[in-house]
Amino acid sequence: MGPEHPNPGKPFTARGFPRHCYLPDSEKGRKVLRLLLVAWDRRLIFSVGTSSTTGESDTVIWNEVHHKTEFGSNLTGHGFPDPGHLDNVLEELRAQGITEDDGLMEK
């Protein structure tokens, strides 16, 4: 946890970890994966805050880049496959300052 979090140094929970997410094994899916790795390195995938699902404070939460955590169904709205998901993720990553050029420059 760094100074960018709402309560640096305060204990926090991480419910439901590890998380598993799904992307298609396609050219666009691999591009999104490269950019998600850049977002991970920049500490943009998760944050510590209040869960919109449970209302719990000081817990690890997603940080504005949606992931598909359910395979083969969409009971929660987070199911894969979802035809618009990759375009949505690319837009969310752009909003976080990550562009396709970043996927070429960083490991």
C-alpha positions as CSV (number, residue, x, y, z in Angstrom):
1,M,0.0,0.0,0.0
2,G,1.4,3.4,-0.9
3,P,0.6,7.0,-0.1
4,E,-1.9,7.1,-2.9
5,H,-4.3,4.9,-0.9
6,P,-6.9,6.5,1.4
7,N,-5.5,5.1,4.6
8,P,-1.8,4.3,4.1
9,G,-0.4,2.1,6.8
10,K,-3.8,1.0,8.1
11,P,-4.5,-2.8,8.0
12,F,-6.7,-3.9,5.1
13,T,-8.4,-7.1,3.9
14,A,-8.2,-8.9,0.6
15,R,-11.3,-11.0,0.3
16,G,-11.7,-13.4,-2.6
17,F,-8.1,-13.6,-3.5
18,P,-6.4,-14.8,-5.6
19,R,-8.6,-13.5,-8.4
20,H,-8.8,-15.3,-11.8
21,C,-9.7,-13.4,-15.0
22,Y,-10.2,-14.4,-18.6
23,L,-9.1,-13.0,-21.9
24,P,-9.4,-14.6,-25.4
25,D,-6.3,-16.1,-26.9
26,S,-6.4,-13.8,-29.9
27,E,-4.2,-11.0,-31.2
28,K,-6.4,-8.4,-29.5
29,G,-6.6,-10.4,-26.3
30,R,-2.8,-10.6,-26.2
31,K,-2.6,-6.9,-26.8
32,V,-5.0,-6.3,-23.9
33,L,-2.9,-8.6,-21.7
34,R,0.3,-6.7,-22.5
35,L,-1.4,-3.4,-21.5
36,L,-2.9,-5.0,-18.3
37,L,0.7,-6.0,-17.4
38,V,1.7,-2.3,-17.8
39,A,-1.2,-1.3,-15.6
40,W,-0.2,-3.9,-13.0
41,D,3.4,-2.6,-13.0
42,R,2.0,0.9,-12.5
43,R,-0.2,-0.3,-9.6
44,L,-3.4,0.6,-11.4
45,I,-5.3,-2.8,-11.3
46,F,-6.2,-2.8,-7.6
47,S,-6.5,-0.2,-4.9
48,V,-7.6,-0.2,-1.2
49,G,-10.9,1.3,-0.5
50,T,-14.6,0.6,0.1
51,S,-16.1,-2.4,-1.8
52,S,-19.0,-1.4,-4.0
53,T,-20.2,-5.0,-3.7
54,T,-20.1,-5.6,0.1
55,G,-19.6,-2.1,1.5
56,E,-16.6,-3.2,3.4
57,S,-14.0,-0.5,4.0
58,D,-10.2,-0.8,3.8
59,T,-10.3,-3.8,1.5
60,V,-8.7,-4.5,-1.9
61,I,-10.9,-3.4,-4.7
62,W,-10.8,-3.3,-8.5
63,N,-9.4,0.1,-9.7
64,E,-11.6,1.1,-12.7
65,V,-10.4,-1.5,-15.2
66,H,-13.0,-4.3,-15.6
67,H,-12.0,-7.9,-15.7
68,K,-14.0,-11.0,-16.6
69,T,-13.9,-13.2,-13.6
70,E,-16.6,-15.7,-14.6
71,F,-16.1,-18.2,-17.4
72,G,-18.9,-19.5,-19.6
73,S,-21.7,-17.6,-18.0
74,N,-22.6,-14.0,-17.1
75,L,-24.6,-14.4,-13.8
76,T,-22.7,-11.5,-12.2
77,G,-22.3,-9.3,-15.2
78,H,-18.6,-10.2,-15.2
79,G,-18.8,-13.2,-17.5
80,F,-16.6,-14.3,-20.4
81,P,-17.1,-14.3,-23.3
82,D,-18.4,-10.8,-23.8
83,P,-18.0,-9.4,-27.3
84,G,-17.4,-5.7,-26.2
85,H,-15.1,-6.5,-23.3
86,L,-11.7,-5.9,-25.0
87,D,-12.8,-2.6,-26.5
88,N,-14.1,-1.5,-23.1
89,V,-10.8,-2.5,-21.4
90,L,-8.8,-0.6,-23.9
91,E,-10.9,2.5,-23.3
92,E,-10.6,2.1,-19.5
93,L,-6.8,1.7,-19.8
94,R,-6.6,4.8,-22.0
95,A,-8.5,6.6,-19.2
96,Q,-5.8,5.5,-16.8
97,G,-3.1,6.9,-19.2
98,I,-2.1,3.6,-20.8
99,T,-2.0,3.5,-24.6
100,E,-1.1,0.9,-27.1
101,D,2.4,2.4,-27.4
102,D,2.9,1.5,-23.7
103,G,2.4,-2.2,-24.6
104,L,5.3,-1.9,-27.1
105,M,7.7,-0.1,-24.8
106,E,7.4,-1.9,-21.5
107,K,7.8,-5.5,-20.6
